[in-house]
Amino acid sequence: MTFLFIWQYVSIAFYVYSLMLVAYVLMSWVPAVQNSSVGRILAKLCEPYLGIFRKFIPPIGMIDISPIVAIFLLNYIQKGLFIVIFKIFDMFA
């Protein structure tokens, strides 16, 4: 039962961060929103993660595909973490 609670919290955290990334990317289309307090908070939370991908993936014209790769990788990290948590609980059960 504890495994399910931990997994639910981890899943919710990854889902919320994914939504934050999407919101941050959509906010880039409206500069006035980026300068708001919500925009600055999202920038502080999302930019360190997205910055990793922007170093290696150059924009294609005016399109930055690094957020797409970042979200896909975040999903794979979530799946990998699920396997690790499952193995840990399986070891002790």
PyMOL commands that set and color helices and strands:
alter all, ss='L'
color gray80, all
select helices_A, chain A and resi 2-27+31-34+37-56+66-92
alter helices_A, ss='H'
color red, helices_A
deselect
rebuild
show_as cartoon
